[in-house]
Amino acid sequence: MWEAYALRYASHERTVQANFLHPPDPHDAPMPMDFFIWLLRDGAGREIVVDTGFSADTADRRSRRLIRPVDEVLRGVGTEPDGVSDVILTHLHYDHAGNLGLFPRSRLHLQDREMAFATGRNMCFGCIRQAFEVEDVVAMVRAVHADRAVFHDGEGEVAPGVTLHRVGGHTDGLQMVRVDTARGPLVLAGDASHYYANMERENPFPIVFDLGAMAQGWRTARRLARGDESLIIPGHDPEVLRRFQPLEGSNGEVVCLHLPLV
């Protein structure tokens, strides 16, 4: 059994209109976005980080509010980035695949199709590549040549009780992470659903590469969670911090996904 934590490191003010493909009314109401990384711990001292966030430079360039740098967030819960054995990248967008230099000893787990997507012909179009940072993609290429990349094709296992599941949709190689916890099979949905409401209303976030794959991804998430939607964790919803118990001493910025809901 694993412990699973959501660690908030940044936020961004947005409206309802910006968060749905078909904006519901009132479309101009505030609907902020949080940015998380995720930490998994087993009972034997092993730690896995899911997604690596973005840097201060990227936050400035993209006008995002950085609450704390990712390395400080991890050290605040007792995790040294250079001691993490495995990093899972749900996909290579700027807010999920920055800061790779913080994890020099980690194996980096990614879907084959995501690497091909981020370095292939689709990046010739600004409307598709705008959510990628080229230096993050280059850092991943360097990791490949340093024998640190572990590629997966569809489903894969990182450790007993931690599995990967490609769903696509948001990007071609987006993957979810399923984690065995005391509460049940937790599903880190990544950006298959930015907010709880995207999946609940079947109204996706507007950055989408394959709409059909995104819709099928919601079914996959429910199947992986054995039908218990409380076990499905969206990628960016501030509601995550309100639904789960805070980690003691974190000022509410870290919550325990493996414990019963508040």
C-alpha positions in Angstrom: 0.0 0.0 0.0 1.2 3.5 -0.9 0.7 6.9 0.6 -0.2 9.6 -1.9 0.1 13.4 -1.5 -1.0 16.4 -3.6 1.5 19.3 -3.2 0.4 22.7 -4.5 3.2 24.9 -5.8 1.5 27.5 -8.0 -1.9 29.0 -8.9 -3.5 31.1 -11.7 -6.6 33.3 -11.7 -9.1 32.2 -14.5 -12.8 32.3 -15.3 -15.3 29.6 -16.0 -15.1 30.4 -19.8 -11.4 29.5 -19.9 -11.9 26.0 -18.3 -14.5 24.4 -20.5 -14.7 23.6 -24.2 -18.4 24.6 -24.0 -18.5 27.4 -21.4 -21.5 27.1 -19.0 -23.1 30.2 -17.5 -22.2 32.3 -15.8 -19.1 32.0 -18.0 -17.4 35.1 -16.5 -17.4 33.8 -12.9 -14.0 33.2 -11.3 -12.7 29.7 -11.5 -9.0 29.6 -10.4 -6.5 26.9 -11.3 -4.0 25.3 -8.9 -0.8 23.5 -10.0 0.3 20.4 -8.2 3.0 17.8 -8.1 2.2 14.4 -6.6 4.3 12.3 -4.2 4.0 8.6 -3.6 5.6 6.8 -0.6 5.6 3.1 0.3 6.3 1.6 3.7 9.9 0.8 2.8 11.1 4.3 2.2 10.7 4.4 -1.6 9.4 7.7 -3.1 8.0 8.4 -6.5 7.2 11.9 -7.8 4.5 12.4 -10.4 5.1 15.5 -12.6 7.7 18.1 -11.9 6.0 21.4 -12.2 7.5 24.6 -13.7 10.4 26.9 -12.8 10.3 30.5 -11.6 11.4 31.7 -15.0 8.5 29.9 -16.7 6.1 31.3 -14.1 7.2 34.8 -14.9 7.1 34.2 -18.6 3.6 32.7 -18.5 2.2 35.0 -15.7 1.6 32.2 -13.2 1.8 32.8 -9.5 4.6 30.6 -8.0 3.7 29.9 -4.4 7.0 28.0 -3.7 9.6 26.4 -5.9 9.1 22.7 -6.4 12.3 21.7 -4.7 11.2 23.7 -1.6 7.8 22.1 -1.6 9.4 18.6 -1.7 11.9 19.4 1.0 9.1 20.8 3.1 7.7 17.2 3.4 11.1 15.6 3.9 11.8 14.6 0.3 15.2 15.4 -1.3 14.7 15.6 -5.1 18.1 14.1 -5.9 17.2 11.0 -3.9 14.0 10.2 -5.7 14.3 6.9 -7.6 11.5 7.4 -10.2 9.7 10.3 -11.7 6.5 9.8 -13.7 5.6 12.4 -16.3 1.9 12.3 -17.2 2.8 14.4 -20.3 5.3 17.0 -21.4 3.4 20.3 -21.1 5.3 23.1 -19.3 3.5 22.7 -16.0 4.2 19.0 -15.8 7.7 18.5 -17.1 9.9 21.4 -16.0 12.6 21.2 -13.3 14.0 17.9 -14.6 17.4 19.0 -13.4 16.2 18.7 -9.8 16.1 14.9 -10.3 19.5 13.9 -11.6 19.3 10.3 -10.3 15.7 9.5 -11.2 14.4 7.3 -13.9 11.9 9.2 -16.0 8.8 7.4 -17.0 6.9 8.6 -20.2 4.7 7.2 -22.9 6.4 6.5 -26.3 3.6 8.5 -28.0 4.2 11.5 -25.8 7.9 11.7 -26.8 7.0 11.3 -30.4 4.2 13.9 -30.1 6.5 16.5 -28.4 9.3 16.1 -31.0 7.3 15.4 -34.2 5.3 17.1 -36.9 2.5 18.3 -34.6 5.0 20.8 -33.0 5.1 22.6 -36.3 1.8 24.3 -35.3 1.9 27.0 -32.7 -1.6 26.2 -31.5 -0.4 22.8 -30.4 3.1 23.5 -29.2 2.1 26.6 -27.1 1.7 24.5 -24.0 5.2 23.0 -24.3 8.5 24.6 -23.3 11.2 23.7 -25.7 13.9 23.5 -23.1 11.8 21.0 -21.1 11.5 18.8 -24.2 15.3 19.2 -24.9 15.9 18.1 -21.2 13.9 15.0 -21.8 15.8 14.2 -25.0 19.1 14.6 -23.0 17.7 12.2 -20.4 17.0 9.6 -23.2 20.7 9.8 -24.3 21.8 9.5 -20.7 19.9 6.2 -20.3 17.5 7.7 -17.8 14.3 7.4 -19.7 11.9 4.5 -19.3 9.3 4.4 -22.1 5.9 2.8 -21.8 3.5 1.7 -24.6 0.0 1.9 -23.2 0.0 0.2 -19.8 3.1 -0.2 -17.6 4.3 -0.7 -14.0 6.7 1.5 -12.2 6.6 -0.4 -8.9 4.2 -3.0 -7.3 1.0 -1.1 -6.8 1.9 1.8 -9.2 0.8 1.4 -12.8 0.6 3.7 -15.8 -2.3 3.9 -18.3 -2.1 5.9 -21.6 -5.4 7.6 -22.4 -4.3 10.4 -24.8 -6.8 13.2 -25.4 -5.2 16.3 -23.9 -1.9 15.3 -25.5 -1.3 12.2 -27.7 0.6 10.4 -24.9 -1.1 11.6 -21.8 -1.0 8.9 -19.1 -2.9 8.3 -15.8 -1.3 6.8 -12.7 -3.1 4.2 -10.6 -1.9 3.8 -7.1 -2.9 1.1 -4.5 -3.7 2.9 -1.2 -5.5 2.0 2.0 -8.5 4.0 0.7 -8.6 2.0 -2.6 -7.1 2.3 -6.1 -6.4 6.0 -6.4 -6.3 7.4 -9.9 -4.2 10.5 -10.6 -6.0 11.5 -13.8 -3.6 14.2 -14.7 -5.0 16.5 -17.4 -7.6 14.0 -18.6 -9.7 16.2 -16.3 -8.3 19.5 -15.1 -11.3 20.0 -12.7 -13.8 17.6 -11.2 -16.4 19.4 -13.2 -14.8 18.6 -16.6 -15.4 14.9 -16.1 -18.6 15.1 -14.1 -20.2 17.3 -16.8 -18.4 15.6 -19.7 -17.3 19.1 -20.8 -13.6 19.0 -21.3 -10.9 21.6 -20.8 -10.3 23.4 -24.1 -6.7 22.3 -24.7 -7.4 19.0 -26.3 -5.6 17.1 -29.1 -8.1 14.2 -29.5 -11.6 14.9 -28.1 -12.8 11.3 -28.5 -9.8 10.0 -26.7 -10.3 12.5 -23.9 -13.9 11.4 -23.5 -12.9 7.7 -23.5 -10.3 8.6 -20.9 -13.0 9.5 -18.4 -14.4 6.0 -18.7 -10.9 4.6 -18.2 -10.5 6.6 -15.0 -13.8 5.3 -13.6 -12.8 1.7 -14.5 -9.4 2.0 -12.9 -11.1 3.5 -9.7 -13.6 0.6 -9.7 -16.5 3.1 -10.1 -15.6 5.1 -7.0 -15.2 8.7 -8.4 -13.9 9.9 -5.0 -10.7 8.0 -5.9 -10.2 10.0 -9.1 -8.0 13.1 -8.7 -8.1 15.8 -11.3 -5.0 17.6 -12.3 -5.6 21.2 -11.4 -8.7 21.7 -9.2 -8.4 23.8 -6.0 -11.2 21.6 -4.6 -8.5 18.9 -4.0 -7.1 21.0 -1.1 -10.6 21.2 0.4 -11.7 17.6 0.0 -8.7 15.9 1.6 -7.0 16.0 5.0 -4.1 18.4 5.1 -0.6 17.1 6.0 0.3 18.4 9.5 2.6 21.4 9.3 1.9 22.2 5.6 -0.4 25.1 6.1 -3.0 23.3 3.9 -0.7 23.3 0.9 -0.2 19.5 1.0 -3.1 17.0 1.4 -3.2 13.3 2.0 -5.0 11.5 -0.8 -4.7 8.1 0.8 -6.7 9.1 3.9 -10.5 9.4 4.2 -12.1 12.6 2.8 -12.8 15.5 5.0 
